[in-house]
Amino acid sequence: MKPHVICHMVSSVDGRILSSRWRPKDNNTAGLFERLHDQLEGDAWLVGRVTGQEFAKRDAYPAHGDRIPSREPWIARRDAAAWGVVLDAHGRIAWGRADIGGDPIIVVLTEQVSHAHLAGLRADGVSYIFAGKQEIDLALALEILNRELGIERLLLEGGGGGNGAFLRAGLIDEISLAIVPAVDGAKGAPSVFDSRDAEAGIRAPVGSMTLQSCQMLDGGAVWLRYRLRND
């Protein structure tokens, strides 16, 4: 069983998500993402490696560490109100912390990650699971998060590449999108959903989208929530 996955994003009118590029600059969006995040009441939120790296406090773990006997989930604590889930297939993030904003970190890895990196995660009190040998199996990751931690409602809040991967895998149940009165206007700027060149021809298996709610927000933003049916 997988959690109910809500892709939660804030974008410009042209679907771009890098707010430092938006014009006009005074679009009154400070704190908007976080306020809506809280209203969605997720058990966990999920981001990719690039976003996760922004929260890291160490450059690297030691090159050697205790041998970890098996590639099984390791959970440092189970009493969290919400979890911060980070996809880090190759074990590149050295955390130097156990939580983000009070939410314990749990990292999704592949089985190729070194023993030294696992030892570093354990020393930091960072939980981890394995979902795939060379590449992360997103569906498997969701199932394990549900089984190990009881996560039932997960907020997908990564970049366009990660969001696009979940979309093409048919794993997004709902889209929460706040559109602010601003534009980017540049080709290639980060967008809500994106893909690598090799994935450009893969179409998402979305059978229908049903508008659940539409709310006008202060400053001219509009909050849209759609329910998706995946084929």
Wavefront OBJ file of the C-alpha trace (Angstrom):
o trace
v 0.000 0.000 0.000
v 1.305 3.445 -0.866
v 0.580 6.826 0.756
v -1.743 9.380 -0.820
v 0.738 11.577 -2.717
v 0.081 15.314 -3.102
v 2.436 17.264 -5.343
v 2.535 20.667 -3.641
v 4.161 23.568 -5.489
v 4.064 27.335 -5.895
v 4.716 28.661 -9.391
v 4.593 31.741 -11.576
v 1.820 32.127 -14.154
v 4.061 30.398 -16.719
v 4.682 27.404 -14.464
v 8.212 28.295 -13.311
v 9.322 27.561 -9.765
v 12.556 29.510 -9.178
v 11.125 32.521 -7.379
v 14.326 34.580 -7.546
v 13.694 34.909 -11.306
v 10.073 36.051 -11.058
v 8.954 39.521 -12.031
v 7.687 41.683 -10.530
v 9.866 41.080 -7.489
v 7.262 42.355 -5.019
v 4.751 39.548 -5.646
v 3.956 39.073 -1.921
v 4.657 35.313 -1.815
v 6.868 35.213 1.276
v 5.819 32.275 3.444
v 3.040 31.180 1.067
v 4.483 27.744 0.349
v 4.931 26.962 4.055
v 1.448 28.171 5.026
v -0.220 25.950 2.440
v 2.103 23.073 3.333
v 0.816 23.215 6.910
v -2.810 23.250 5.741
v -2.275 20.059 3.731
v -1.382 18.168 6.941
v 0.972 15.571 5.506
v 2.592 12.763 7.498
v 5.773 13.384 5.485
v 7.253 15.572 2.779
v 9.650 14.434 0.075
v 12.372 16.191 -1.933
v 15.209 15.106 -4.205
v 18.961 15.134 -3.661
v 19.580 18.660 -4.956
v 17.019 20.199 -2.594
v 18.116 17.939 0.247
v 21.732 19.011 -0.188
v 20.753 22.572 0.725
v 20.056 21.403 4.290
v 23.307 19.438 4.789
v 25.796 20.646 7.390
v 28.759 18.438 6.469
v 30.871 18.163 3.340
v 31.436 14.401 3.506
v 31.459 11.347 5.738
v 34.699 9.474 6.536
v 35.827 7.197 3.721
v 35.786 4.177 6.031
v 33.227 2.967 8.532
v 31.867 -0.111 10.243
v 30.554 -2.763 7.896
v 26.749 -2.773 7.850
v 25.655 -6.430 7.750
v 22.545 -6.077 5.591
v 20.693 -3.744 3.272
v 17.638 -3.436 5.499
v 15.750 -0.336 6.655
v 17.335 1.396 9.631
v 14.982 3.660 11.582
v 16.539 5.901 14.227
v 13.180 6.894 15.725
v 9.527 6.156 15.065
v 7.687 8.765 17.120
v 7.715 11.662 14.646
v 4.660 13.767 13.828
v 6.054 14.229 10.302
v 9.064 13.007 8.335
v 11.428 14.691 5.904
v 12.082 12.172 3.116
v 15.036 12.744 0.778
v 15.870 10.741 -2.352
v 19.637 10.202 -2.433
v 20.191 7.210 -4.703
v 23.988 7.180 -4.550
v 24.510 8.404 -0.996
v 26.017 11.813 -1.709
v 24.592 13.884 1.151
v 26.507 14.066 4.440
v 23.945 15.479 6.820
v 25.553 16.511 10.096
v 22.034 16.733 11.503
v 19.142 14.367 12.237
v 16.155 16.564 11.386
v 14.971 19.474 9.260
v 12.754 21.926 11.080
v 12.057 19.295 13.716
v 11.058 16.618 11.177
v 13.394 13.592 11.371
v 15.221 12.851 8.112
v 14.775 9.526 6.333
v 16.868 8.930 3.232
v 15.891 6.695 0.302
v 18.976 4.910 -1.040
v 19.927 2.241 -3.551
v 21.739 -0.921 -2.507
v 25.023 0.258 -4.037
v 25.608 2.867 -1.310
v 28.827 2.221 0.621
v 29.083 0.865 4.161
v 30.975 4.019 5.125
v 28.066 6.223 4.069
v 25.589 4.091 6.016
v 27.829 4.343 9.077
v 27.823 8.124 8.669
v 24.038 8.222 8.493
v 23.747 6.116 11.625
v 26.202 8.321 13.493
v 24.074 11.355 12.583
v 20.847 9.601 13.611
v 19.500 9.730 10.059
v 17.108 6.914 9.144
v 17.324 5.198 5.773
v 15.602 2.669 3.541
v 16.636 0.918 0.323
v 14.449 0.982 -2.790
v 16.300 -0.489 -5.760
v 19.732 -1.798 -6.697
v 21.096 0.908 -9.063
v 18.175 3.335 -9.431
v 15.424 4.247 -6.983
v 12.133 2.435 -7.536
v 9.703 5.185 -6.560
v 6.712 2.899 -6.105
v 8.732 0.584 -3.876
v 9.984 3.537 -1.832
v 6.413 4.657 -1.154
v 5.361 1.158 -0.123
v 8.271 0.861 2.308
v 7.562 4.280 3.840
v 3.988 3.210 4.443
v 4.951 -0.192 5.825
v 7.835 0.937 8.040
v 6.510 4.270 9.323
v 2.787 4.222 8.627
v 3.022 7.235 6.308
v -0.384 7.693 4.673
v -0.238 11.250 3.314
v 2.952 12.442 1.635
v 3.659 15.891 0.188
v 5.869 15.762 -2.901
v 7.752 19.068 -2.903
v 10.841 18.557 -5.037
v 12.064 20.066 -8.264
v 10.558 19.538 -11.678
v 12.668 16.460 -12.429
v 11.550 14.573 -9.350
v 7.946 15.703 -9.702
v 7.986 14.602 -13.336
v 9.345 11.179 -12.417
v 6.521 10.603 -9.927
v 3.978 11.872 -12.469
v 5.211 9.546 -15.239
v 5.193 6.642 -12.784
v 1.502 7.253 -12.090
v 2.140 7.854 -8.392
v 0.643 11.328 -7.873
v -2.910 11.359 -6.511
v -3.395 15.099 -6.143
v -1.826 18.363 -7.304
v -1.777 21.385 -5.005
v -0.620 24.362 -7.052
v -0.544 27.986 -5.940
v -0.097 30.310 -8.914
v 1.234 33.743 -8.018
v 0.934 36.963 -10.065
v 4.430 36.820 -11.525
v 6.165 35.571 -14.665
v 9.575 34.146 -15.502
v 9.451 34.043 -19.285
v 12.751 32.259 -19.933
v 13.241 29.064 -21.908
v 14.643 26.238 -19.814
v 13.804 27.778 -16.421
v 12.866 25.191 -13.746
v 9.215 24.192 -13.986
v 6.640 22.321 -11.892
v 7.073 19.120 -13.932
v 10.079 18.333 -16.083
v 12.097 15.463 -17.558
v 15.515 14.555 -18.850
v 15.953 14.480 -22.612
v 15.764 10.678 -22.622
v 12.352 10.818 -20.924
v 10.856 13.604 -23.043
v 8.742 11.197 -25.093
v 7.281 9.349 -22.101
v 3.740 10.468 -21.399
v 2.271 10.457 -17.908
v -0.571 7.920 -17.442
v -3.028 10.554 -16.205
v -6.559 9.540 -17.199
v -8.372 12.526 -15.719
v -7.969 15.572 -13.497
v -10.858 16.788 -11.361
v -10.863 20.237 -9.771
v -11.385 19.784 -6.041
v -11.104 23.423 -4.986
v -10.070 26.878 -6.187
v -9.232 29.540 -3.634
v -8.267 33.186 -4.062
v -5.405 34.159 -1.750
v -4.030 37.463 -0.555
v -1.876 39.280 -3.080
v -3.650 37.887 -6.134
v -2.467 34.266 -5.896
v -4.804 31.377 -6.725
v -4.639 27.989 -4.998
v -5.787 25.110 -7.188
v -6.252 21.530 -6.035
v -6.823 18.730 -8.558
v -7.506 15.062 -7.959
v -5.789 12.790 -10.494
v -6.906 9.424 -11.827
v -3.995 7.417 -13.209
v -4.595 4.784 -15.883
l 1 2 3 4 5 6 7 8 9 10 11 12 13 14 15 16 17 18 19 20 21 22 23 24 25 26 27 28 29 30 31 32 33 34 35 36 37 38 39 40 41 42 43 44 45 46 47 48 49 50 51 52 53 54 55 56 57 58 59 60 61 62 63 64 65 66 67 68 69 70 71 72 73 74 75 76 77 78 79 80 81 82 83 84 85 86 87 88 89 90 91 92 93 94 95 96 97 98 99 100 101 102 103 104 105 106 107 108 109 110 111 112 113 114 115 116 117 118 119 120 121 122 123 124 125 126 127 128 129 130 131 132 133 134 135 136 137 138 139 140 141 142 143 144 145 146 147 148 149 150 151 152 153 154 155 156 157 158 159 160 161 162 163 164 165 166 167 168 169 170 171 172 173 174 175 176 177 178 179 180 181 182 183 184 185 186 187 188 189 190 191 192 193 194 195 196 197 198 199 200 201 202 203 204 205 206 207 208 209 210 211 212 213 214 215 216 217 218 219 220 221 222 223 224 225 226 227 228 229 230 231
